[in-house]
Amino acid sequence: MAIDEQAPVVLDAYATVADVEARMTRELTTDEEAVCGTLLEDAKVIIDATGTLATADAKKVVSCRMVIRAMGDGSYGVPMGATQGSQSALGYSQSWTIGSGGTTGELYLAKLERQLLGLGNSIGSYSPTQELVPEVSPWSA
């Protein structure tokens, strides 16, 4: 039995490669599409590890943002996640400071993304036992 190379690849992720590409400033190459699919699957694992009750839409947005940050959005300005930057002209100098939330090329949850997933919105301390008590999320329908 021959394998159909045109069969669509089914991802176990909250977003699709097309979702990511729609949010980027450029089209992905075939190689980048394969990497994007793998990163989307990895992003799902990271999101699921947070144990949140976020909506599917929030998980989709967060997945796309994580992958775009890791792959680069294709713009040649300030990298996504940079908090400071510097450029020079004829001396060929360029430097960027990436925020403390992570680095480019790495999948991580930024502060805004954690809030979208319902994390970090509480004032006070966190108890590891608080997840044992069922709580209805304001984002669940």
MODELLER restraints for C-alpha pairs under 7 A, 6 or more apart:
rsr = mdl.restraints
at = mdl.atoms
rsr.add(forms.Gaussian(group=physical.xy_distance, feature=features.Distance(at['CA:11:A'], at['CA:37:A']), mean=6.88, stdev=0.5))
rsr.add(forms.Gaussian(group=physical.xy_distance, feature=features.Distance(at['CA:11:A'], at['CA:41:A']), mean=6.85, stdev=0.5))
rsr.add(forms.Gaussian(group=physical.xy_distance, feature=features.Distance(at['CA:12:A'], at['CA:41:A']), mean=5.80, stdev=0.5))
rsr.add(forms.Gaussian(group=physical.xy_distance, feature=features.Distance(at['CA:13:A'], at['CA:40:A']), mean=5.70, stdev=0.5))
rsr.add(forms.Gaussian(group=physical.xy_distance, feature=features.Distance(at['CA:13:A'], at['CA:41:A']), mean=4.90, stdev=0.5))
rsr.add(forms.Gaussian(group=physical.xy_distance, feature=features.Distance(at['CA:13:A'], at['CA:44:A']), mean=5.45, stdev=0.5))
rsr.add(forms.Gaussian(group=physical.xy_distance, feature=features.Distance(at['CA:14:A'], at['CA:44:A']), mean=6.34, stdev=0.5))
rsr.add(forms.Gaussian(group=physical.xy_distance, feature=features.Distance(at['CA:14:A'], at['CA:59:A']), mean=6.12, stdev=0.5))
rsr.add(forms.Gaussian(group=physical.xy_distance, feature=features.Distance(at['CA:14:A'], at['CA:60:A']), mean=5.03, stdev=0.5))
rsr.add(forms.Gaussian(group=physical.xy_distance, feature=features.Distance(at['CA:14:A'], at['CA:63:A']), mean=6.63, stdev=0.5))
rsr.add(forms.Gaussian(group=physical.xy_distance, feature=features.Distance(at['CA:15:A'], at['CA:40:A']), mean=6.79, stdev=0.5))
rsr.add(forms.Gaussian(group=physical.xy_distance, feature=features.Distance(at['CA:15:A'], at['CA:60:A']), mean=4.99, stdev=0.5))
rsr.add(forms.Gaussian(group=physical.xy_distance, feature=features.Distance(at['CA:15:A'], at['CA:63:A']), mean=6.40, stdev=0.5))
rsr.add(forms.Gaussian(group=physical.xy_distance, feature=features.Distance(at['CA:15:A'], at['CA:64:A']), mean=6.69, stdev=0.5))
rsr.add(forms.Gaussian(group=physical.xy_distance, feature=features.Distance(at['CA:17:A'], at['CA:33:A']), mean=6.42, stdev=0.5))
rsr.add(forms.Gaussian(group=physical.xy_distance, feature=features.Distance(at['CA:17:A'], at['CA:36:A']), mean=6.20, stdev=0.5))
rsr.add(forms.Gaussian(group=physical.xy_distance, feature=features.Distance(at['CA:17:A'], at['CA:37:A']), mean=5.97, stdev=0.5))
rsr.add(forms.Gaussian(group=physical.xy_distance, feature=features.Distance(at['CA:19:A'], at['CA:64:A']), mean=6.97, stdev=0.5))
rsr.add(forms.Gaussian(group=physical.xy_distance, feature=features.Distance(at['CA:20:A'], at['CA:64:A']), mean=5.16, stdev=0.5))
rsr.add(forms.Gaussian(group=physical.xy_distance, feature=features.Distance(at['CA:20:A'], at['CA:68:A']), mean=6.90, stdev=0.5))
rsr.add(forms.Gaussian(group=physical.xy_distance, feature=features.Distance(at['CA:21:A'], at['CA:27:A']), mean=6.20, stdev=0.5))
rsr.add(forms.Gaussian(group=physical.xy_distance, feature=features.Distance(at['CA:21:A'], at['CA:28:A']), mean=6.61, stdev=0.5))
rsr.add(forms.Gaussian(group=physical.xy_distance, feature=features.Distance(at['CA:24:A'], at['CA:73:A']), mean=5.38, stdev=0.5))
rsr.add(forms.Gaussian(group=physical.xy_distance, feature=features.Distance(at['CA:25:A'], at['CA:73:A']), mean=6.20, stdev=0.5))
rsr.add(forms.Gaussian(group=physical.xy_distance, feature=features.Distance(at['CA:25:A'], at['CA:74:A']), mean=6.07, stdev=0.5))
rsr.add(forms.Gaussian(group=physical.xy_distance, feature=features.Distance(at['CA:25:A'], at['CA:75:A']), mean=6.74, stdev=0.5))
rsr.add(forms.Gaussian(group=physical.xy_distance, feature=features.Distance(at['CA:26:A'], at['CA:74:A']), mean=6.09, stdev=0.5))
rsr.add(forms.Gaussian(group=physical.xy_distance, feature=features.Distance(at['CA:36:A'], at['CA:67:A']), mean=6.79, stdev=0.5))
rsr.add(forms.Gaussian(group=physical.xy_distance, feature=features.Distance(at['CA:39:A'], at['CA:67:A']), mean=6.10, stdev=0.5))
rsr.add(forms.Gaussian(group=physical.xy_distance, feature=features.Distance(at['CA:40:A'], at['CA:63:A']), mean=6.31, stdev=0.5))
rsr.add(forms.Gaussian(group=physical.xy_distance, feature=features.Distance(at['CA:40:A'], at['CA:67:A']), mean=6.48, stdev=0.5))
rsr.add(forms.Gaussian(group=physical.xy_distance, feature=features.Distance(at['CA:43:A'], at['CA:63:A']), mean=5.67, stdev=0.5))
rsr.add(forms.Gaussian(group=physical.xy_distance, feature=features.Distance(at['CA:43:A'], at['CA:66:A']), mean=6.89, stdev=0.5))
rsr.add(forms.Gaussian(group=physical.xy_distance, feature=features.Distance(at['CA:43:A'], at['CA:107:A']), mean=6.77, stdev=0.5))
rsr.add(forms.Gaussian(group=physical.xy_distance, feature=features.Distance(at['CA:44:A'], at['CA:63:A']), mean=6.91, stdev=0.5))
rsr.add(forms.Gaussian(group=physical.xy_distance, feature=features.Distance(at['CA:52:A'], at['CA:117:A']), mean=6.24, stdev=0.5))
rsr.add(forms.Gaussian(group=physical.xy_distance, feature=features.Distance(at['CA:52:A'], at['CA:118:A']), mean=6.57, stdev=0.5))
rsr.add(forms.Gaussian(group=physical.xy_distance, feature=features.Distance(at['CA:53:A'], at['CA:137:A']), mean=6.04, stdev=0.5))
rsr.add(forms.Gaussian(group=physical.xy_distance, feature=features.Distance(at['CA:53:A'], at['CA:140:A']), mean=6.46, stdev=0.5))
rsr.add(forms.Gaussian(group=physical.xy_distance, feature=features.Distance(at['CA:54:A'], at['CA:117:A']), mean=4.95, stdev=0.5))
rsr.add(forms.Gaussian(group=physical.xy_distance, feature=features.Distance(at['CA:54:A'], at['CA:118:A']), mean=6.31, stdev=0.5))
rsr.add(forms.Gaussian(group=physical.xy_distance, feature=features.Distance(at['CA:54:A'], at['CA:139:A']), mean=5.74, stdev=0.5))
rsr.add(forms.Gaussian(group=physical.xy_distance, feature=features.Distance(at['CA:54:A'], at['CA:140:A']), mean=6.23, stdev=0.5))
rsr.add(forms.Gaussian(group=physical.xy_distance, feature=features.Distance(at['CA:55:A'], at['CA:139:A']), mean=6.02, stdev=0.5))
rsr.add(forms.Gaussian(group=physical.xy_distance, feature=features.Distance(at['CA:55:A'], at['CA:140:A']), mean=5.73, stdev=0.5))
rsr.add(forms.Gaussian(group=physical.xy_distance, feature=features.Distance(at['CA:58:A'], at['CA:116:A']), mean=5.98, stdev=0.5))
rsr.add(forms.Gaussian(group=physical.xy_distance, feature=features.Distance(at['CA:58:A'], at['CA:117:A']), mean=6.44, stdev=0.5))
rsr.add(forms.Gaussian(group=physical.xy_distance, feature=features.Distance(at['CA:59:A'], at['CA:117:A']), mean=6.96, stdev=0.5))
rsr.add(forms.Gaussian(group=physical.xy_distance, feature=features.Distance(at['CA:62:A'], at['CA:113:A']), mean=5.68, stdev=0.5))
rsr.add(forms.Gaussian(group=physical.xy_distance, feature=features.Distance(at['CA:66:A'], at['CA:107:A']), mean=5.61, stdev=0.5))
rsr.add(forms.Gaussian(group=physical.xy_distance, feature=features.Distance(at['CA:66:A'], at['CA:108:A']), mean=6.38, stdev=0.5))
rsr.add(forms.Gaussian(group=physical.xy_distance, feature=features.Distance(at['CA:66:A'], at['CA:109:A']), mean=6.90, stdev=0.5))
rsr.add(forms.Gaussian(group=physical.xy_distance, feature=features.Distance(at['CA:67:A'], at['CA:107:A']), mean=6.75, stdev=0.5))
rsr.add(forms.Gaussian(group=physical.xy_distance, feature=features.Distance(at['CA:69:A'], at['CA:80:A']), mean=5.88, stdev=0.5))
rsr.add(forms.Gaussian(group=physical.xy_distance, feature=features.Distance(at['CA:69:A'], at['CA:104:A']), mean=5.94, stdev=0.5))
rsr.add(forms.Gaussian(group=physical.xy_distance, feature=features.Distance(at['CA:69:A'], at['CA:105:A']), mean=6.61, stdev=0.5))
rsr.add(forms.Gaussian(group=physical.xy_distance, feature=features.Distance(at['CA:70:A'], at['CA:104:A']), mean=5.42, stdev=0.5))
rsr.add(forms.Gaussian(group=physical.xy_distance, feature=features.Distance(at['CA:70:A'], at['CA:105:A']), mean=3.76, stdev=0.5))
rsr.add(forms.Gaussian(group=physical.xy_distance, feature=features.Distance(at['CA:70:A'], at['CA:106:A']), mean=5.02, stdev=0.5))
rsr.add(forms.Gaussian(group=physical.xy_distance, feature=features.Distance(at['CA:70:A'], at['CA:107:A']), mean=5.85, stdev=0.5))
rsr.add(forms.Gaussian(group=physical.xy_distance, feature=features.Distance(at['CA:71:A'], at['CA:105:A']), mean=5.96, stdev=0.5))
rsr.add(forms.Gaussian(group=physical.xy_distance, feature=features.Distance(at['CA:81:A'], at['CA:98:A']), mean=5.70, stdev=0.5))
rsr.add(forms.Gaussian(group=physical.xy_distance, feature=features.Distance(at['CA:81:A'], at['CA:99:A']), mean=5.99, stdev=0.5))
rsr.add(forms.Gaussian(group=physical.xy_distance, feature=features.Distance(at['CA:81:A'], at['CA:104:A']), mean=6.99, stdev=0.5))
rsr.add(forms.Gaussian(group=physical.xy_distance, feature=features.Distance(at['CA:82:A'], at['CA:96:A']), mean=6.31, stdev=0.5))
rsr.add(forms.Gaussian(group=physical.xy_distance, feature=features.Distance(at['CA:82:A'], at['CA:97:A']), mean=5.50, stdev=0.5))
rsr.add(forms.Gaussian(group=physical.xy_distance, feature=features.Distance(at['CA:82:A'], at['CA:98:A']), mean=4.17, stdev=0.5))
rsr.add(forms.Gaussian(group=physical.xy_distance, feature=features.Distance(at['CA:82:A'], at['CA:99:A']), mean=5.75, stdev=0.5))
rsr.add(forms.Gaussian(group=physical.xy_distance, feature=features.Distance(at['CA:83:A'], at['CA:97:A']), mean=5.70, stdev=0.5))
rsr.add(forms.Gaussian(group=physical.xy_distance, feature=features.Distance(at['CA:83:A'], at['CA:98:A']), mean=5.61, stdev=0.5))
rsr.add(forms.Gaussian(group=physical.xy_distance, feature=features.Distance(at['CA:83:A'], at['CA:99:A']), mean=5.40, stdev=0.5))
rsr.add(forms.Gaussian(group=physical.xy_distance, feature=features.Distance(at['CA:84:A'], at['CA:96:A']), mean=5.68, stdev=0.5))
rsr.add(forms.Gaussian(group=physical.xy_distance, feature=features.Distance(at['CA:84:A'], at['CA:97:A']), mean=4.99, stdev=0.5))
rsr.add(forms.Gaussian(group=physical.xy_distance, feature=features.Distance(at['CA:85:A'], at['CA:95:A']), mean=5.75, stdev=0.5))
rsr.add(forms.Gaussian(group=physical.xy_distance, feature=features.Distance(at['CA:85:A'], at['CA:96:A']), mean=4.32, stdev=0.5))
rsr.add(forms.Gaussian(group=physical.xy_distance, feature=features.Distance(at['CA:85:A'], at['CA:97:A']), mean=6.22, stdev=0.5))
rsr.add(forms.Gaussian(group=physical.xy_distance, feature=features.Distance(at['CA:86:A'], at['CA:94:A']), mean=5.55, stdev=0.5))
rsr.add(forms.Gaussian(group=physical.xy_distance, feature=features.Distance(at['CA:86:A'], at['CA:95:A']), mean=5.21, stdev=0.5))
rsr.add(forms.Gaussian(group=physical.xy_distance, feature=features.Distance(at['CA:86:A'], at['CA:96:A']), mean=6.36, stdev=0.5))
rsr.add(forms.Gaussian(group=physical.xy_distance, feature=features.Distance(at['CA:87:A'], at['CA:93:A']), mean=5.78, stdev=0.5))
rsr.add(forms.Gaussian(group=physical.xy_distance, feature=features.Distance(at['CA:87:A'], at['CA:94:A']), mean=4.47, stdev=0.5))
rsr.add(forms.Gaussian(group=physical.xy_distance, feature=features.Distance(at['CA:87:A'], at['CA:95:A']), mean=6.67, stdev=0.5))
rsr.add(forms.Gaussian(group=physical.xy_distance, feature=features.Distance(at['CA:88:A'], at['CA:94:A']), mean=6.28, stdev=0.5))
rsr.add(forms.Gaussian(group=physical.xy_distance, feature=features.Distance(at['CA:101:A'], at['CA:110:A']), mean=5.77, stdev=0.5))
rsr.add(forms.Gaussian(group=physical.xy_distance, feature=features.Distance(at['CA:102:A'], at['CA:108:A']), mean=6.44, stdev=0.5))
rsr.add(forms.Gaussian(group=physical.xy_distance, feature=features.Distance(at['CA:114:A'], at['CA:120:A']), mean=6.61, stdev=0.5))
rsr.add(forms.Gaussian(group=physical.xy_distance, feature=features.Distance(at['CA:115:A'], at['CA:121:A']), mean=6.37, stdev=0.5))
